[in-house]
Amino acid sequence: MGIRDDAVEIRAQGWRTLAALHGLIETELERSLQREHGLSVVEFTVLDALSRQDGWHMRMRQLARAAALSSSATTRLVTRLENRDLLTRVLCDDDRRGIYTELTPAGWKLLDAARPTHDEVLEAALTDARQMPELAPLVAAVYAEQVAV
C-alpha cells in the first residue's frame, strides 16, 4: 500500500469512526425523545434550530440545511409538525414568495420539555463513547470544540 493509499484508508477509517459515534448517539436520542416526548431526533433538531434563530423563524431552505434534509423532506416534516401545532408557516414580508417557519407556543412548550432529555442523553452517550478506545478521540474533539467556542 502506497502513501496515497494510506491517506485514503486513514480518511475512510476516520469517517467510519465518526459514523459509529453519530449512530450511537442518534440511536440513544431517538429512543429517549420518542419515548418521553413523542419527537424524533430530526423533529427535535428542527424545533431546536428554530428556537436559536434571531427572530425565531427561518426560511424553509435554511431549515433544510440545519436539519440536513432535502427540500421535499423538509416540506413533509414541516407539514407534520404544523399538523401537530408545533410550528407555523408565515409569508415573508419583503419577499412574498418566501415562507418562514416559526415555533408555536405548543412547539416552545414541547421543546422546553424535551431539551433536558436531549442534553442528558447526549451527555450519557458521550460518556459511554469516551470509554471506547476507538471513539474516545472523537469525544475529546467534541468537548474541545465546545470549550473553544
Residue pairs with C-beta under 8 A, 6 or more apart in sequence:
1 9
17 134
17 135
17 138
18 138
20 134
20 135
21 129
21 135
21 138
21 139
24 125
24 128
24 129
24 135
25 122
25 125
25 126
25 129
26 41
28 121
28 124
28 125
29 41
29 44
29 118
29 121
29 122
29 125
30 40
30 41
32 117
32 118
32 121
33 39
33 40
33 41
33 43
33 44
33 114
33 117
33 118
33 121
34 40
36 114
36 117
37 44
37 110
37 113
37 114
37 117
39 47
39 110
39 114
42 67
42 69
42 77
43 77
43 80
43 81
43 86
44 111
44 114
44 118
45 66
45 67
46 63
46 66
46 67
46 77
46 78
46 81
46 87
47 81
47 86
47 87
47 103
47 107
47 110
47 111
47 114
48 111
48 115
48 118
49 58
49 63
49 66
49 67
50 56
50 57
50 58
50 63
50 87
50 101
50 102
50 103
50 107
51 103
51 108
51 111
56 102
56 103
57 90
57 100
57 101
57 102
58 66
58 100
58 101
59 92
59 98
59 99
59 100
59 101
60 71
60 74
60 75
60 78
60 99
60 101
61 71
63 74
63 78
63 101
64 70
64 71
64 73
64 74
67 74
67 77
69 77
78 87
78 89
78 101
81 87
81 107
82 88
82 89
84 106
85 104
85 106
85 107
86 103
86 104
86 106
86 107
86 110
87 101
87 102
87 103
87 104
87 107
88 101
88 102
88 104
89 99
89 100
89 101
89 102
90 99
90 100
90 101
90 102
91 98
91 99
91 100
92 98
92 99
92 100
103 111
126 139
126 142
126 143
129 135
129 136
129 138
129 139
130 136
130 139
130 140
